[in-house]
Structure formats: structure tokens, C-alpha cells
């Protein structure tokens, strides 16, 4: 495995793990604020679109 391959895998796994953790944070935020069904949808839509924009620009 070359250094470039290692860096590529590390970046992919690191950012993937970070985004998974961010989704967990959004879920926990919605749960702690007692948001209803529409609150969950709004939080995931608004905060998740930032990550989706980053993924699409990558």
C-alpha cells in the first residue's frame, strides 16, 4: 500500500466516521429537545444538508 492509497483510505474513513458522529449528534439534539416528528425532519433536513453539500462538492 502506497502512502497515497493510505491517505485516501484514511480521509474517506475519517470523514465518514465524522459524518456518522454528526448524525448521532443531530439525533441526540432532537431527542433531548423533545422535538416531534416534524422537528426531527426539520433538524435532519437543515443540518444534514450542510453535510450533503460537502459530500456533493467533494
PyMOL commands that place a pseudoatom at each C-alpha (Angstrom):
pseudoatom trace, name=CA, resn=UNK, resi=1, chain=A, elem=C, hetatm=0, pos=[0.000, 0.000, 0.000]
pseudoatom trace, name=CA, resn=UNK, resi=2, chain=A, elem=C, hetatm=0, pos=[1.451, 3.309, -1.035]
pseudoatom trace, name=CA, resn=UNK, resi=3, chain=A, elem=C, hetatm=0, pos=[1.281, 6.476, 1.001]
pseudoatom trace, name=CA, resn=UNK, resi=4, chain=A, elem=C, hetatm=0, pos=[-1.266, 7.989, -1.407]
pseudoatom trace, name=CA, resn=UNK, resi=5, chain=A, elem=C, hetatm=0, pos=[-3.567, 4.967, -1.040]
pseudoatom trace, name=CA, resn=UNK, resi=6, chain=A, elem=C, hetatm=0, pos=[-3.269, 5.112, 2.747]
pseudoatom trace, name=CA, resn=UNK, resi=7, chain=A, elem=C, hetatm=0, pos=[-4.092, 8.822, 2.772]
pseudoatom trace, name=CA, resn=UNK, resi=8, chain=A, elem=C, hetatm=0, pos=[-7.087, 8.273, 0.502]
pseudoatom trace, name=CA, resn=UNK, resi=9, chain=A, elem=C, hetatm=0, pos=[-8.483, 5.485, 2.695]
pseudoatom trace, name=CA, resn=UNK, resi=10, chain=A, elem=C, hetatm=0, pos=[-7.797, 7.449, 5.879]
pseudoatom trace, name=CA, resn=UNK, resi=11, chain=A, elem=C, hetatm=0, pos=[-9.565, 10.526, 4.540]
pseudoatom trace, name=CA, resn=UNK, resi=12, chain=A, elem=C, hetatm=0, pos=[-12.577, 8.522, 3.404]
pseudoatom trace, name=CA, resn=UNK, resi=13, chain=A, elem=C, hetatm=0, pos=[-12.917, 6.576, 6.654]
pseudoatom trace, name=CA, resn=UNK, resi=14, chain=A, elem=C, hetatm=0, pos=[-12.195, 9.594, 8.840]
pseudoatom trace, name=CA, resn=UNK, resi=15, chain=A, elem=C, hetatm=0, pos=[-14.736, 11.847, 7.160]
pseudoatom trace, name=CA, resn=UNK, resi=16, chain=A, elem=C, hetatm=0, pos=[-17.282, 9.028, 7.036]
pseudoatom trace, name=CA, resn=UNK, resi=17, chain=A, elem=C, hetatm=0, pos=[-16.885, 8.436, 10.761]
pseudoatom trace, name=CA, resn=UNK, resi=18, chain=A, elem=C, hetatm=0, pos=[-17.128, 12.143, 11.485]
pseudoatom trace, name=CA, resn=UNK, resi=19, chain=A, elem=C, hetatm=0, pos=[-20.343, 12.448, 9.461]
pseudoatom trace, name=CA, resn=UNK, resi=20, chain=A, elem=C, hetatm=0, pos=[-21.828, 9.425, 11.216]
pseudoatom trace, name=CA, resn=UNK, resi=21, chain=A, elem=C, hetatm=0, pos=[-20.999, 11.053, 14.557]
pseudoatom trace, name=CA, resn=UNK, resi=22, chain=A, elem=C, hetatm=0, pos=[-22.591, 14.318, 13.380]
pseudoatom trace, name=CA, resn=UNK, resi=23, chain=A, elem=C, hetatm=0, pos=[-25.800, 12.452, 12.519]
pseudoatom trace, name=CA, resn=UNK, resi=24, chain=A, elem=C, hetatm=0, pos=[-25.736, 10.968, 16.013]
pseudoatom trace, name=CA, resn=UNK, resi=25, chain=A, elem=C, hetatm=0, pos=[-25.358, 14.468, 17.472]
pseudoatom trace, name=CA, resn=UNK, resi=26, chain=A, elem=C, hetatm=0, pos=[-28.330, 15.717, 15.429]
pseudoatom trace, name=CA, resn=UNK, resi=27, chain=A, elem=C, hetatm=0, pos=[-30.421, 12.756, 16.606]
pseudoatom trace, name=CA, resn=UNK, resi=28, chain=A, elem=C, hetatm=0, pos=[-29.428, 13.325, 20.232]
pseudoatom trace, name=CA, resn=UNK, resi=29, chain=A, elem=C, hetatm=0, pos=[-30.204, 17.037, 19.925]
pseudoatom trace, name=CA, resn=UNK, resi=30, chain=A, elem=C, hetatm=0, pos=[-33.678, 16.272, 18.578]
pseudoatom trace, name=CA, resn=UNK, resi=31, chain=A, elem=C, hetatm=0, pos=[-34.302, 13.670, 21.275]
pseudoatom trace, name=CA, resn=UNK, resi=32, chain=A, elem=C, hetatm=0, pos=[-33.218, 15.937, 24.127]
pseudoatom trace, name=CA, resn=UNK, resi=33, chain=A, elem=C, hetatm=0, pos=[-35.313, 18.852, 22.871]
pseudoatom trace, name=CA, resn=UNK, resi=34, chain=A, elem=C, hetatm=0, pos=[-38.413, 16.611, 22.658]
pseudoatom trace, name=CA, resn=UNK, resi=35, chain=A, elem=C, hetatm=0, pos=[-38.895, 17.525, 19.029]
pseudoatom trace, name=CA, resn=UNK, resi=36, chain=A, elem=C, hetatm=0, pos=[-41.859, 15.910, 17.352]
pseudoatom trace, name=CA, resn=UNK, resi=37, chain=A, elem=C, hetatm=0, pos=[-41.891, 14.130, 14.032]
pseudoatom trace, name=CA, resn=UNK, resi=38, chain=A, elem=C, hetatm=0, pos=[-41.671, 17.394, 12.117]
pseudoatom trace, name=CA, resn=UNK, resi=39, chain=A, elem=C, hetatm=0, pos=[-38.910, 18.626, 14.421]
pseudoatom trace, name=CA, resn=UNK, resi=40, chain=A, elem=C, hetatm=0, pos=[-36.814, 15.556, 13.622]
pseudoatom trace, name=CA, resn=UNK, resi=41, chain=A, elem=C, hetatm=0, pos=[-37.412, 16.063, 9.926]
pseudoatom trace, name=CA, resn=UNK, resi=42, chain=A, elem=C, hetatm=0, pos=[-36.518, 19.754, 10.123]
pseudoatom trace, name=CA, resn=UNK, resi=43, chain=A, elem=C, hetatm=0, pos=[-33.335, 19.148, 12.101]
pseudoatom trace, name=CA, resn=UNK, resi=44, chain=A, elem=C, hetatm=0, pos=[-32.095, 16.362, 9.858]
pseudoatom trace, name=CA, resn=UNK, resi=45, chain=A, elem=C, hetatm=0, pos=[-33.032, 18.268, 6.717]
pseudoatom trace, name=CA, resn=UNK, resi=46, chain=A, elem=C, hetatm=0, pos=[-31.453, 21.576, 7.689]
pseudoatom trace, name=CA, resn=UNK, resi=47, chain=A, elem=C, hetatm=0, pos=[-28.365, 20.293, 9.466]
pseudoatom trace, name=CA, resn=UNK, resi=48, chain=A, elem=C, hetatm=0, pos=[-27.943, 17.312, 7.160]
pseudoatom trace, name=CA, resn=UNK, resi=49, chain=A, elem=C, hetatm=0, pos=[-27.991, 19.490, 4.047]
pseudoatom trace, name=CA, resn=UNK, resi=50, chain=A, elem=C, hetatm=0, pos=[-24.716, 21.049, 5.132]
pseudoatom trace, name=CA, resn=UNK, resi=51, chain=A, elem=C, hetatm=0, pos=[-23.070, 17.631, 5.108]
pseudoatom trace, name=CA, resn=UNK, resi=52, chain=A, elem=C, hetatm=0, pos=[-24.797, 16.703, 1.859]
pseudoatom trace, name=CA, resn=UNK, resi=53, chain=A, elem=C, hetatm=0, pos=[-23.443, 19.866, 0.240]
pseudoatom trace, name=CA, resn=UNK, resi=54, chain=A, elem=C, hetatm=0, pos=[-19.945, 18.963, 1.377]
pseudoatom trace, name=CA, resn=UNK, resi=55, chain=A, elem=C, hetatm=0, pos=[-20.302, 15.418, 0.047]
pseudoatom trace, name=CA, resn=UNK, resi=56, chain=A, elem=C, hetatm=0, pos=[-21.562, 16.643, -3.324]
pseudoatom trace, name=CA, resn=UNK, resi=57, chain=A, elem=C, hetatm=0, pos=[-18.747, 19.187, -3.660]
pseudoatom trace, name=CA, resn=UNK, resi=58, chain=A, elem=C, hetatm=0, pos=[-16.134, 16.588, -2.771]
for i in range(1, 58): cmd.bond("trace and resi %d" % i, "trace and resi %d" % (i + 1))
show_as sticks, trace
zoom trace
